[in-house]
Amino acid sequence: MMDSSNHYEICKECGGYCCSFGGTIATREEVDVILKAGHKNHFVGISSNCYTTIWGEYGICPYLENASCTIYDIRPKVCRKFPILTFNNKKHFLVHCPLTEHLSKEEIEECISIARTCPTELMQGANLYLEPHSKIIDDRINEFEMEEIQLE
């Protein structure tokens, strides 16, 4: 199991790179957990089971405040699988961000396992919603080296 307290500090120092792709994507159940915990609703429905945070002025997740995730303990699977990044539900990459060098092989395998369980519908819906912002996202994605991986 990942040591989230140590990783949280590394991510905070990074400034939330993974939170700068427009926010998060969540299932209805994940949104309900976030809202029941008392967090403000920053989600827009894409389909009956696909929600994404509203693209703000800079595309930063609205749950990121002062380089800290305010929903870290209940963040959606899409967030928990990082540093695994998925494009068009077809290609999966290991992002070599500041956190990656501190992850054990088992922790990376855990992220890959989480990625395998993310519903296809989430990525498809998010791709449609984020399409108008693809240039900004592409520029941000290239900040760190990425290594293509297979989830099968």
GIQUICOR-V974591 format. One record per run of one state. SS is the DSSP state (a for helix, b for strand, c for the rest). FROM is the first residue (numbers start at 1). TO is the last residue. If there is no record, write none. Layout:
# GIQUICOR-V974591
ss=SS from=FROM to=TO
ss=SS from=FROM to=TO
This chain:
# GIQUICOR-V974591
ss=c from=1 to=3
ss=a from=4 to=14
ss=c from=15 to=16
ss=a from=17 to=19
ss=c from=20 to=24
ss=b from=25 to=26
ss=c from=27 to=27
ss=a from=28 to=36
ss=c from=37 to=42
ss=b from=43 to=47
ss=c from=48 to=49
ss=b from=50 to=53
ss=c from=54 to=63
ss=b from=64 to=65
ss=c from=66 to=67
ss=b from=68 to=69
ss=c from=70 to=71
ss=a from=72 to=74
ss=c from=75 to=76
ss=a from=77 to=80
ss=c from=81 to=83
ss=b from=84 to=87
ss=c from=88 to=90
ss=b from=91 to=95
ss=c from=96 to=99
ss=a from=100 to=102
ss=c from=103 to=104
ss=a from=105 to=116
ss=c from=117 to=119
ss=a from=120 to=141
ss=c from=142 to=145
ss=b from=146 to=149
ss=c from=150 to=152
